[in-house]
Amino acid sequence: MSQAAETPLDNRQQWRKGRMAGLIRDIMATLSRDNGAARPAAELEALSRLDDRLTSFAGDRIDSRAPMLIRPADCVVWDGNPRDQPGLNPDSCRSLIESIAAEGGNRIPVLVRLNPQASEQPYQLLVGSRRRFAIDWLNHNGRPELRLNALVVELSDEEAFRLADIENRERADICELDRARSYQQAVDRFYGGVQSRMAEALGLSNSQLSRLLALAQLPEEVIQAFATKEELKVRYSELLTPLLRRHEQRADLIAEARIIAQEQQARAAGNGSMLASATVLSRLRQAAARRPRESSDMEIMAGGDRIGRARVTKGGVVLDLTIASDADLDLLFAHVREAILAARALA
């Protein structure tokens, strides 16, 4: 049987995919330059895989129009983007500002879509917050003629979130807490509160996603105890979350967090050195360990159901589990891991 001839639609889809592939390669090259030092081979390989994922994801969603020039004020940053917009400043974007000033604009287009809201701003910015900031800064600092090179894409909210996440996941200037908070909002907004659906869509394991969401759920008092939000890491939430689940320990830990936050404010006002994250973490854990515990046994819960118990003995941690035949093992193991960490804290 002879192979069917390519249709004009097939040719168009290939053209669009090839065009997006070139764009994404340029975006990734820009990301590599923006991060400064030369990347090791492992990171270059990771960027290559990211290039493939972006190209595959966005290949047939690009608008047929060529890149256009718009004012930064013509687009509003989409509220689903995980980047902390107030965190952008001339110092953090200095190399990009200088590059755009020298080239007379942003060579790599930002990605926008038509703004569905009734607004003076016709576009929503999906990818390219730093480039938009740089052009806007230059407009107000001697280069009013510069415009933002933008490319229109057709994406749903969920697709826009995935695309922004794919790019931002490789950025060193997006802290783990900002990323975790964006995931916390997205799981309800785009995935009906079902973590496994979100994990599958983002190419994460349920365990990875659960760890990030635990970071986003830390009390504000605990977050304020650290010198900056950039110091908060996923591994810290793994140690603190089990302690926060016990009522008495939670009260003691939060009380200590408030004391530490006041110390941090006093040090900042007096130009003193801030307490290191390791010191903060140690003090919070010690505060939770002061109160005697009546029992070292604890229940292991998953999705609101009791699946077993963890018990501390002289030889270690003993687990008693009941695993249903249709259980999500990744999610179950994530809860078991948390239970083991909590049991160790009681030892």
Backbone hydrogen bonds, N-H to C=O, Kabsch-Sander energy under -0.5 kcal/mol:
donor,donor_aa,acceptor,acceptor_aa,energy
11,N,7,T,-2.2
12,R,8,P,-2.3
13,Q,9,L,-2.6
14,Q,10,D,-2.4
15,W,11,N,-2.4
16,R,12,R,-2.7
17,K,13,Q,-2.4
18,G,14,Q,-2.7
19,R,15,W,-2.5
20,M,16,R,-2.4
21,A,17,K,-2.4
22,G,18,G,-2.1
23,L,19,R,-2.1
24,I,20,M,-3.1
25,R,21,A,-2.2
26,D,22,G,-1.9
27,I,23,L,-2.5
28,M,24,I,-2.9
29,A,25,R,-2.1
30,T,26,D,-2.3
31,L,27,I,-2.4
32,S,28,M,-2.2
33,R,29,A,-2.1
34,D,30,T,-2.9
35,N,31,L,-1.5
36,G,33,R,-1.8
37,A,35,N,-1.0
44,L,40,P,-2.1
45,E,41,A,-2.3
46,A,42,A,-1.9
47,L,43,E,-2.6
48,S,44,L,-2.0
49,R,45,E,-2.1
50,L,46,A,-2.3
51,D,47,L,-2.6
52,D,48,S,-1.9
53,R,49,R,-2.2
54,L,50,L,-2.8
55,T,51,D,-2.5
56,S,52,D,-2.6
57,F,53,R,-2.4
58,A,54,L,-2.8
59,G,55,T,-1.2
61,R,58,A,-1.6
63,D,152,V,-2.1
68,M,150,A,-2.9
70,I,68,M,-0.5
70,I,148,L,-2.4
74,D,71,R,-2.1
75,C,72,P,-1.4
76,V,123,Y,-2.3
78,W,125,L,-2.2
81,N,78,W,-1.7
85,Q,83,R,-1.1
87,G,84,D,-1.1
88,L,85,Q,-1.9
93,C,89,N,-1.7
94,R,91,D,-1.1
97,I,93,C,-2.7
98,E,94,R,-2.5
99,S,95,S,-2.0
100,I,96,L,-2.7
101,A,97,I,-2.4
102,A,98,E,-2.0
103,E,99,S,-2.0
104,G,100,I,-1.2
105,G,100,I,-2.0
106,N,147,R,-0.5
107,R,105,G,-0.8
110,V,149,N,-2.4
111,L,127,V,-2.5
112,V,110,V,-0.5
112,V,151,L,-2.6
113,R,124,Q,-1.8
115,N,122,P,-2.9
119,S,117,Q,-1.1
123,Y,74,D,-1.9
124,Q,113,R,-2.9
125,L,76,V,-2.5
126,L,111,L,-2.9
126,L,124,Q,-0.5
127,V,111,L,-1.6
132,R,128,G,-2.3
133,F,129,S,-2.5
134,A,130,R,-2.4
135,I,131,R,-2.3
136,D,132,R,-2.5
137,W,133,F,-2.7
138,L,134,A,-2.4
139,N,135,I,-2.4
140,H,136,D,-1.3
141,N,138,L,-1.3
143,R,138,L,-2.6
146,L,143,R,-1.4
148,L,70,I,-3.7
149,N,147,R,-0.6
150,A,68,M,-3.3
150,A,148,L,-0.6
151,L,110,V,-2.6
153,V,112,V,-2.9
154,E,61,R,-2.8
155,L,153,V,-0.7
160,A,156,S,-2.7
161,F,157,D,-2.4
162,R,158,E,-2.1
163,L,159,E,-2.5
164,A,160,A,-2.5
165,D,161,F,-2.4
166,I,162,R,-2.4
167,E,163,L,-1.8
168,N,164,A,-2.9
169,R,165,D,-2.1
170,E,167,E,-1.4
171,R,168,N,-1.5
174,I,171,R,-0.8
175,C,173,D,-0.6
179,R,175,C,-2.0
180,A,176,E,-2.6
181,R,177,L,-2.6
182,S,178,D,-2.1
183,Y,179,R,-1.9
184,Q,180,A,-2.3
185,Q,181,R,-2.0
186,A,182,S,-2.1
187,V,183,Y,-2.4
188,D,184,Q,-0.7
189,R,185,Q,-2.1
190,F,186,A,-3.0
191,Y,186,A,-0.9
192,G,188,D,-0.6
193,G,187,V,-2.9
194,V,191,Y,-2.1
195,Q,193,G,-0.8
198,M,194,V,-1.6
199,A,195,Q,-2.9
200,E,196,S,-2.1
201,A,197,R,-2.1
202,L,198,M,-2.1
203,G,199,A,-0.7
203,G,200,E,-0.6
204,L,199,A,-2.8
209,L,205,S,-2.2
210,S,206,N,-2.5
211,R,207,S,-2.0
212,L,208,Q,-1.8
213,L,209,L,-2.5
214,A,210,S,-1.9
215,L,211,R,-1.3
216,A,212,L,-1.7
217,Q,213,L,-1.2
218,L,215,L,-1.4
222,V,219,P,-0.6
223,I,219,P,-1.8
224,Q,220,E,-2.5
225,A,221,E,-0.7
225,A,222,V,-0.6
226,F,222,V,-0.5
226,F,223,I,-1.2
231,E,228,T,-1.2
232,L,229,K,-1.2
236,Y,233,K,-0.9
237,S,233,K,-1.3
238,E,234,V,-1.6
239,L,235,R,-0.9
239,L,236,Y,-0.6
240,L,236,Y,-2.2
241,T,237,S,-2.9
244,L,240,L,-2.0
245,R,241,T,-0.9
246,R,243,L,-1.0
247,H,245,R,-0.5
250,R,246,R,-3.0
251,A,247,H,-2.0
252,D,248,E,-2.0
253,L,249,Q,-2.7
254,I,250,R,-2.7
255,A,251,A,-2.1
256,E,252,D,-1.9
257,A,253,L,-2.2
258,R,254,I,-2.1
259,I,255,A,-1.6
260,I,256,E,-2.6
261,A,257,A,-2.4
262,Q,258,R,-1.9
263,E,259,I,-2.0
264,Q,260,I,-2.6
265,Q,261,A,-2.2
266,A,262,Q,-2.2
267,R,263,E,-2.6
268,A,264,Q,-2.4
269,A,265,Q,-2.4
270,G,266,A,-1.8
271,N,268,A,-1.1
272,G,267,R,-3.1
280,V,276,A,-2.2
281,L,277,S,-2.7
282,S,278,A,-2.1
283,R,279,T,-2.4
284,L,280,V,-2.2
285,R,281,L,-2.2
286,Q,282,S,-2.3
287,A,283,R,-2.2
288,A,284,L,-1.7
289,A,285,R,-1.0
290,R,286,Q,-0.6
290,R,287,A,-0.9
298,M,310,A,-2.1
300,I,308,G,-3.0
301,M,299,E,-0.6
302,A,305,D,-2.6
305,D,302,A,-1.7
307,I,300,I,-2.9
307,I,305,D,-0.6
308,G,300,I,-1.0
309,R,320,D,-2.0
310,A,298,M,-2.8
311,R,318,V,-2.6
313,T,316,G,-3.4
316,G,313,T,-1.0
318,V,311,R,-3.4
320,D,309,R,-2.6
322,T,307,I,-2.9
324,A,322,T,-0.6
327,A,324,A,-1.6
329,L,327,A,-1.0
332,L,328,D,-2.6
333,F,329,L,-3.0
334,A,330,D,-1.6
335,H,331,L,-1.7
336,V,332,L,-2.4
337,R,333,F,-2.5
338,E,334,A,-1.8
339,A,335,H,-2.1
340,I,336,V,-2.4
341,L,337,R,-2.2
342,A,338,E,-2.3
343,A,339,A,-2.6
344,R,340,I,-2.3
345,A,341,L,-1.5
346,L,342,A,-0.8
346,L,343,A,-0.7
347,A,343,A,-0.7
347,A,344,R,-0.8
